[in-house]
Amino acid sequence: MADDLRGKTALVTGAAKRIGRAISLALAREGANVIIHYRESAAEAEKLRAELDKHGVRSWLLKADFDRPEEYESLIARALDAAGSLDILVNNASIFPLNRLSELTLRDLTRNIEVNAWAPFVLSRDFARLVGRGKIVNLVDSRTNDFDWAHAAYALSKYVLLALTRATALEFAPAITVNGVNPGLILPPPDKDESYIERLMHTVPLKRRGSPEDIAEAVIYLLKSDFLTGEVINVDGGRHLREYGDGSHHN
């Protein structure tokens, strides 16, 4: 049976831009209130809030830097204080730095794990402790089906998030469902232009890119389901069916 999202309240991390923005708008279209988490994108967060208001839902802005434990460790409590209730957590925020295994440092690895896996886990654990029931969706990555040789620390951190998605699905059942979405070729990295995407479209069996809305639709599907947990959906045009190679084609 599909769950009605109207009147529910969702915290979306990294909500101000890109995929997080699309997820927030999709939630608003379903009638859900949205807590917009951001780190530095205050102007974009305010703009998103104005767009959400047009859908007749409530929204709040919360700032937190996931490089600072004191900021993400308090985020669920601050979200509850702001909105009064919380039903949904979407762990979307991440970093995506370039580094190959040959140049990987412990600091690279620990920072990526902290931002991309540990902070989402802390938020999920606090959600379970302070809220006690609801739904969590983690944005993982279709690269977890193989390896991203150009973004080694990022890839390793997403393996950790994938494992935590499955572990917390068991740990938090039956009151909380935990699922994931593996985005594929959707947007270029913030420091790249559209040619980055165009060069890689041949690696996708469907021979095209996806859109942030494709990811948002998968998130909504998982949030509406009452009988899915521990599931990770590949939204990547079939790219997970192919090996990524030995690294020689990724730069």
C-alpha positions as a Markdown table, in Angstrom:
| # | Residue | x | y | z |
|---|---|---|---|---|
| 1 | Met | 0.0 | 0.0 | 0.0 |
| 2 | Ala | 1.4 | 3.4 | -1.0 |
| 3 | Asp | 2.0 | 5.8 | 1.8 |
| 4 | Asp | 0.6 | 9.3 | 1.5 |
| 5 | Leu | 3.3 | 11.9 | 2.0 |
| 6 | Arg | 0.9 | 14.8 | 2.6 |
| 7 | Gly | 1.6 | 16.6 | 5.8 |
| 8 | Lys | 4.8 | 14.7 | 6.5 |
| 9 | Thr | 8.0 | 16.5 | 7.2 |
| 10 | Ala | 11.3 | 15.6 | 5.5 |
| 11 | Leu | 14.9 | 16.7 | 6.2 |
| 12 | Val | 16.9 | 16.8 | 3.0 |
| 13 | Thr | 20.6 | 17.3 | 3.4 |
| 14 | Gly | 22.4 | 19.2 | 0.6 |
| 15 | Ala | 19.0 | 20.4 | -0.4 |
| 16 | Ala | 19.7 | 23.8 | -2.0 |
| 17 | Lys | 21.1 | 22.7 | -5.3 |
| 18 | Arg | 21.3 | 19.9 | -7.9 |
| 19 | Ile | 19.7 | 16.6 | -7.0 |
| 20 | Gly | 18.9 | 17.7 | -3.4 |
| 21 | Arg | 16.8 | 20.6 | -4.9 |
| 22 | Ala | 15.0 | 18.2 | -7.2 |
| 23 | Ile | 14.2 | 15.9 | -4.3 |
| 24 | Ser | 12.9 | 18.8 | -2.2 |
| 25 | Leu | 10.6 | 20.0 | -5.0 |
| 26 | Ala | 9.3 | 16.5 | -5.6 |
| 27 | Leu | 8.5 | 16.2 | -1.9 |
| 28 | Ala | 6.7 | 19.5 | -1.9 |
| 29 | Arg | 4.6 | 18.4 | -4.9 |
| 30 | Glu | 3.6 | 15.4 | -2.8 |
| 31 | Gly | 2.5 | 17.7 | -0.1 |
| 32 | Ala | 5.4 | 17.2 | 2.3 |
| 33 | Asn | 7.0 | 19.9 | 4.3 |
| 34 | Val | 10.8 | 20.2 | 3.8 |
| 35 | Ile | 13.7 | 21.1 | 6.1 |
| 36 | Ile | 16.3 | 22.5 | 3.7 |
| 37 | His | 19.8 | 21.7 | 4.9 |
| 38 | Tyr | 22.7 | 23.5 | 3.4 |
| 39 | Arg | 26.4 | 24.2 | 4.1 |
| 40 | Glu | 27.4 | 27.4 | 2.1 |
| 41 | Ser | 24.5 | 27.8 | -0.4 |
| 42 | Ala | 22.4 | 30.2 | 1.7 |
| 43 | Ala | 21.1 | 32.2 | -1.4 |
| 44 | Glu | 20.2 | 29.0 | -3.2 |
| 45 | Ala | 18.5 | 27.7 | -0.1 |
| 46 | Glu | 16.4 | 30.8 | 0.2 |
| 47 | Lys | 15.4 | 30.6 | -3.4 |
| 48 | Leu | 14.4 | 27.0 | -3.0 |
| 49 | Arg | 12.3 | 27.9 | 0.1 |
| 50 | Ala | 10.4 | 30.5 | -2.0 |
| 51 | Glu | 9.7 | 27.8 | -4.6 |
| 52 | Leu | 8.5 | 25.4 | -2.0 |
| 53 | Asp | 6.1 | 28.0 | -0.6 |
| 54 | Lys | 4.3 | 28.0 | -3.9 |
| 55 | His | 3.3 | 24.4 | -3.3 |
| 56 | Gly | 1.6 | 25.4 | -0.1 |
| 57 | Val | 3.9 | 23.5 | 2.2 |
| 58 | Arg | 6.0 | 24.6 | 5.1 |
| 59 | Ser | 9.8 | 24.8 | 4.9 |
| 60 | Trp | 12.8 | 25.7 | 7.1 |
| 61 | Leu | 16.5 | 26.4 | 6.6 |
| 62 | Leu | 19.2 | 24.7 | 8.7 |
| 63 | Lys | 22.9 | 25.2 | 8.2 |
| 64 | Ala | 25.5 | 22.5 | 9.0 |
| 65 | Asp | 29.0 | 21.8 | 7.9 |
| 66 | Phe | 29.6 | 18.0 | 7.7 |
| 67 | Asp | 33.3 | 18.6 | 8.3 |
| 68 | Arg | 32.3 | 19.7 | 11.8 |
| 69 | Pro | 30.9 | 17.0 | 14.1 |
| 70 | Glu | 29.3 | 19.5 | 16.4 |
| 71 | Glu | 27.2 | 20.8 | 13.6 |
| 72 | Tyr | 25.9 | 17.5 | 12.1 |
| 73 | Glu | 25.6 | 15.8 | 15.5 |
| 74 | Ser | 23.0 | 18.4 | 16.5 |
| 75 | Leu | 21.1 | 18.5 | 13.1 |
| 76 | Ile | 18.3 | 16.1 | 13.9 |
| 77 | Ala | 17.6 | 17.8 | 17.2 |
| 78 | Arg | 17.6 | 21.2 | 15.5 |
| 79 | Ala | 15.3 | 19.9 | 12.8 |
| 80 | Leu | 12.8 | 18.7 | 15.4 |
| 81 | Asp | 13.0 | 22.0 | 17.3 |
| 82 | Ala | 12.4 | 23.9 | 14.0 |
| 83 | Ala | 9.6 | 21.8 | 12.6 |
| 84 | Gly | 8.1 | 20.2 | 15.6 |
| 85 | Ser | 8.1 | 16.8 | 14.0 |
| 86 | Leu | 10.1 | 14.7 | 11.5 |
| 87 | Asp | 9.0 | 11.8 | 9.4 |
| 88 | Ile | 11.6 | 11.4 | 6.6 |
| 89 | Leu | 15.4 | 11.8 | 6.3 |
| 90 | Val | 17.0 | 12.0 | 2.9 |
| 91 | Asn | 20.8 | 11.8 | 3.1 |
| 92 | Asn | 21.9 | 13.5 | -0.1 |
| 93 | Ala | 24.8 | 15.8 | 0.8 |
| 94 | Ser | 28.3 | 14.7 | -0.3 |
| 95 | Ile | 31.7 | 15.8 | -1.5 |
| 96 | Phe | 33.3 | 14.6 | -4.8 |
| 97 | Pro | 37.0 | 15.4 | -4.9 |
| 98 | Leu | 39.4 | 14.0 | -7.5 |
| 99 | Asn | 42.0 | 11.6 | -6.3 |
| 100 | Arg | 43.4 | 8.3 | -7.6 |
| 101 | Leu | 44.7 | 5.4 | -5.5 |
| 102 | Ser | 48.2 | 6.4 | -6.3 |
| 103 | Glu | 47.8 | 9.7 | -4.6 |
| 104 | Leu | 45.2 | 8.8 | -2.0 |
| 105 | Thr | 46.0 | 10.0 | 1.6 |
| 106 | Leu | 44.5 | 9.0 | 4.9 |
| 107 | Arg | 43.2 | 12.5 | 5.3 |
| 108 | Asp | 41.5 | 12.2 | 1.9 |
| 109 | Leu | 39.8 | 9.0 | 2.9 |
| 110 | Thr | 38.8 | 10.0 | 6.4 |
| 111 | Arg | 37.3 | 13.3 | 5.1 |
| 112 | Asn | 35.2 | 11.6 | 2.4 |
| 113 | Ile | 34.1 | 8.9 | 4.8 |
| 114 | Glu | 33.1 | 11.5 | 7.4 |
| 115 | Val | 31.0 | 13.6 | 5.0 |
| 116 | Asn | 29.7 | 10.9 | 2.7 |
| 117 | Ala | 29.1 | 8.0 | 5.1 |
| 118 | Trp | 29.6 | 8.8 | 8.8 |
| 119 | Ala | 27.5 | 12.0 | 8.9 |
| 120 | Pro | 24.6 | 10.3 | 7.2 |
| 121 | Phe | 24.9 | 7.4 | 9.7 |
| 122 | Val | 25.0 | 9.8 | 12.7 |
| 123 | Leu | 21.9 | 11.5 | 11.3 |
| 124 | Ser | 20.2 | 8.2 | 10.8 |
| 125 | Arg | 21.0 | 6.9 | 14.2 |
| 126 | Asp | 19.8 | 10.2 | 15.8 |
| 127 | Phe | 16.6 | 9.9 | 13.7 |
| 128 | Ala | 16.0 | 6.4 | 15.1 |
| 129 | Arg | 16.8 | 7.6 | 18.6 |
| 130 | Leu | 14.9 | 10.9 | 18.7 |
| 131 | Val | 12.1 | 10.3 | 16.2 |
| 132 | Gly | 11.7 | 6.5 | 16.5 |
| 133 | Arg | 9.7 | 5.8 | 13.4 |
| 134 | Gly | 9.7 | 6.9 | 9.8 |
| 135 | Lys | 11.7 | 6.5 | 6.6 |
| 136 | Ile | 15.3 | 7.1 | 5.5 |
| 137 | Val | 16.7 | 7.2 | 2.0 |
| 138 | Asn | 20.4 | 7.4 | 1.3 |
| 139 | Leu | 21.9 | 8.7 | -2.0 |
| 140 | Val | 24.6 | 6.2 | -2.7 |
| 141 | Asp | 26.1 | 5.9 | -6.2 |
| 142 | Ser | 26.0 | 3.4 | -9.1 |
| 143 | Arg | 29.8 | 3.4 | -8.9 |
| 144 | Thr | 29.4 | 1.1 | -5.9 |
| 145 | Asn | 28.7 | -1.7 | -8.5 |
| 146 | Asp | 32.3 | -1.3 | -9.6 |
| 147 | Phe | 34.9 | 1.4 | -8.8 |
| 148 | Asp | 35.5 | 5.0 | -9.7 |
| 149 | Trp | 39.3 | 5.2 | -10.4 |
| 150 | Ala | 39.4 | 9.0 | -10.7 |
| 151 | His | 37.5 | 9.5 | -7.3 |
| 152 | Ala | 39.0 | 6.8 | -5.1 |
| 153 | Ala | 38.2 | 8.3 | -1.7 |
| 154 | Tyr | 34.7 | 9.2 | -2.8 |
| 155 | Ala | 34.1 | 5.7 | -4.1 |
| 156 | Leu | 35.4 | 4.0 | -0.9 |
| 157 | Ser | 33.1 | 6.3 | 1.2 |
| 158 | Lys | 30.1 | 5.3 | -0.8 |
| 159 | Tyr | 30.9 | 1.6 | -0.3 |
| 160 | Val | 30.7 | 2.4 | 3.4 |
| 161 | Leu | 27.4 | 4.2 | 3.0 |
| 162 | Leu | 26.0 | 1.2 | 1.0 |
| 163 | Ala | 27.0 | -1.2 | 3.8 |
| 164 | Leu | 25.5 | 1.2 | 6.4 |
| 165 | Thr | 22.2 | 1.4 | 4.4 |
| 166 | Arg | 21.8 | -2.4 | 4.6 |
| 167 | Ala | 23.0 | -2.6 | 8.3 |
| 168 | Thr | 20.7 | 0.2 | 9.5 |
| 169 | Ala | 17.7 | -1.3 | 7.6 |
| 170 | Leu | 18.1 | -4.3 | 9.9 |
| 171 | Glu | 19.0 | -2.3 | 13.0 |
| 172 | Phe | 16.1 | 0.1 | 12.8 |
| 173 | Ala | 13.4 | -2.3 | 11.7 |
| 174 | Pro | 10.5 | -2.6 | 12.1 |
| 175 | Ala | 9.7 | 1.1 | 12.9 |
| 176 | Ile | 12.0 | 2.7 | 10.3 |
| 177 | Thr | 12.7 | 1.7 | 6.7 |
| 178 | Val | 16.1 | 2.5 | 5.2 |
| 179 | Asn | 16.6 | 2.4 | 1.5 |
| 180 | Gly | 19.0 | 3.8 | -1.1 |
| 181 | Val | 19.2 | 5.2 | -4.6 |
| 182 | Asn | 22.3 | 4.8 | -6.8 |
| 183 | Pro | 22.4 | 7.7 | -9.2 |
| 184 | Gly | 24.3 | 7.2 | -12.4 |
| 185 | Leu | 25.2 | 9.8 | -15.1 |
| 186 | Ile | 23.0 | 12.7 | -14.1 |
| 187 | Leu | 25.0 | 16.0 | -13.6 |
| 188 | Pro | 28.6 | 17.0 | -14.2 |
| 189 | Pro | 30.6 | 17.6 | -11.1 |
| 190 | Pro | 30.4 | 21.2 | -9.9 |
| 191 | Asp | 33.8 | 22.0 | -11.4 |
| 192 | Lys | 33.0 | 20.4 | -14.8 |
| 193 | Asp | 30.8 | 21.5 | -17.8 |
| 194 | Glu | 28.3 | 19.5 | -19.9 |
| 195 | Ser | 31.0 | 18.1 | -22.1 |
| 196 | Tyr | 32.0 | 15.9 | -19.1 |
| 197 | Ile | 28.6 | 14.2 | -19.3 |
| 198 | Glu | 28.6 | 14.0 | -23.1 |
| 199 | Arg | 31.9 | 12.2 | -23.1 |
| 200 | Leu | 30.5 | 9.4 | -20.9 |
| 201 | Met | 27.1 | 8.9 | -22.4 |
| 202 | His | 28.4 | 6.0 | -24.5 |
| 203 | Thr | 29.1 | 4.1 | -21.3 |
| 204 | Val | 25.3 | 4.0 | -20.6 |
| 205 | Pro | 23.3 | 1.2 | -22.2 |
| 206 | Leu | 20.4 | 3.7 | -22.8 |
| 207 | Lys | 22.9 | 6.1 | -24.5 |
| 208 | Arg | 21.7 | 9.1 | -22.6 |
| 209 | Arg | 22.0 | 10.9 | -19.3 |
| 210 | Gly | 19.4 | 11.0 | -16.6 |
| 211 | Ser | 18.0 | 14.0 | -14.8 |
| 212 | Pro | 17.8 | 15.1 | -11.2 |
| 213 | Glu | 14.0 | 14.4 | -11.5 |
| 214 | Asp | 14.7 | 10.8 | -12.3 |
| 215 | Ile | 16.5 | 10.5 | -9.0 |
| 216 | Ala | 13.8 | 12.4 | -7.1 |
| 217 | Glu | 11.1 | 10.1 | -8.5 |
| 218 | Ala | 13.0 | 7.0 | -7.2 |
| 219 | Val | 13.3 | 8.7 | -3.8 |
| 220 | Ile | 9.5 | 9.3 | -3.7 |
| 221 | Tyr | 8.8 | 5.7 | -4.8 |
| 222 | Leu | 10.9 | 4.4 | -1.8 |
| 223 | Leu | 9.2 | 6.9 | 0.6 |
| 224 | Lys | 5.7 | 5.8 | -0.5 |
| 225 | Ser | 6.4 | 2.1 | -0.1 |
| 226 | Asp | 5.5 | 0.4 | 3.2 |
| 227 | Phe | 7.2 | -2.9 | 2.4 |
| 228 | Leu | 10.7 | -2.0 | 1.1 |
| 229 | Thr | 13.7 | -1.8 | 3.3 |
| 230 | Gly | 17.4 | -2.5 | 2.7 |
| 231 | Glu | 16.8 | -1.9 | -1.1 |
| 232 | Val | 19.1 | 0.2 | -3.3 |
| 233 | Ile | 17.8 | 1.2 | -6.7 |
| 234 | Asn | 20.1 | 1.8 | -9.6 |
| 235 | Val | 18.9 | 4.8 | -11.5 |
| 236 | Asp | 21.7 | 4.9 | -14.1 |
| 237 | Gly | 20.3 | 3.8 | -17.5 |
| 238 | Gly | 21.7 | 0.3 | -17.0 |
| 239 | Arg | 25.3 | 1.5 | -16.4 |
| 240 | His | 25.6 | -0.8 | -13.4 |
| 241 | Leu | 25.4 | -3.8 | -15.8 |
| 242 | Arg | 28.8 | -2.9 | -17.3 |
| 243 | Glu | 32.2 | -2.9 | -15.7 |
| 244 | Tyr | 33.9 | 0.4 | -15.4 |
| 245 | Gly | 37.3 | -0.9 | -16.7 |
| 246 | Asp | 40.7 | -0.6 | -15.2 |
| 247 | Gly | 40.9 | 3.2 | -14.8 |
| 248 | Ser | 42.6 | 4.0 | -18.0 |
| 249 | His | 39.5 | 5.6 | -19.5 |
| 250 | His | 38.6 | 7.8 | -16.5 |
| 251 | Asn | 40.1 | 11.2 | -16.0 |
